[in-house]
Amino acid sequence: MSDAAQRLLGENLGQDVMVKLRSNEVVRGRLKSFDQHLNIVLEDAYEIVEDKPRKLGTVVIRGENIVLITPVAKR
């Protein structure tokens, strides 16, 4: 992971983020941690399915499945 990506993720620890996965699923939650492989842990996560949220709780997402991570406004 580049230094810029690591810095940006570090700045967003504890903040809400939206993660788009290779499977076109979208997951939102609070970024708890990440590592050099872009594996991330989200707390209070939920998946958005057909504009309806589905609670997931705490999840670990492997970096190889992530297409996009973006900060979002508080829910």
C-alpha positions in Angstrom: 0.0 0.0 0.0 1.3 3.4 -0.8 2.2 5.9 1.9 -0.5 8.3 0.7 -3.2 5.5 1.0 -1.9 4.6 4.4 -2.0 8.2 5.6 -5.5 8.7 4.3 -6.8 5.6 5.9 -5.1 6.6 9.2 -6.8 10.0 9.1 -10.2 8.2 8.8 -9.8 5.7 11.7 -12.9 5.9 13.8 -14.8 7.6 11.0 -17.6 6.2 8.8 -16.5 4.8 5.5 -18.2 3.2 2.5 -16.5 0.2 0.9 -17.4 -1.1 -2.5 -16.4 -4.8 -3.1 -15.4 -6.7 -6.2 -18.8 -8.4 -6.0 -20.5 -5.0 -6.3 -21.7 -5.1 -2.7 -21.5 -1.9 -0.7 -20.7 -2.0 3.0 -20.7 1.0 5.4 -19.3 1.2 8.9 -16.8 2.8 11.2 -13.2 2.1 10.3 -11.6 0.4 13.3 -8.3 -0.8 11.8 -6.4 -1.7 8.6 -3.1 -3.3 7.6 -0.5 -3.1 4.8 -2.6 -5.5 2.7 -5.6 -3.2 2.9 -7.5 -5.8 5.1 -9.9 -3.7 7.1 -12.1 -4.0 10.2 -15.4 -2.2 10.3 -17.6 -1.8 13.4 -21.3 -1.2 13.3 -21.2 -2.2 9.7 -24.2 -2.8 7.5 -24.6 -3.9 3.9 -26.8 -1.9 1.5 -29.0 -4.3 -0.5 -31.5 -2.7 -2.9 -31.4 0.5 -0.9 -32.2 -1.3 2.4 -29.6 -1.7 5.1 -28.8 -5.1 6.6 -26.9 -5.0 9.9 -23.6 -7.0 10.0 -22.0 -5.8 13.2 -18.2 -6.0 13.2 -16.7 -7.4 10.0 -13.3 -8.1 8.5 -12.9 -7.4 4.8 -9.9 -8.8 2.9 -8.0 -6.2 0.9 -8.1 -8.2 -2.3 -11.9 -7.8 -2.4 -11.9 -4.0 -2.0 -12.4 -1.8 -5.0 -13.1 1.5 -3.3 -13.0 3.1 0.2 -14.5 6.5 0.7 -15.3 8.6 3.9 -19.0 9.3 4.3 -21.0 11.7 6.4 -22.3 10.5 9.8 -25.5 8.4 9.7 
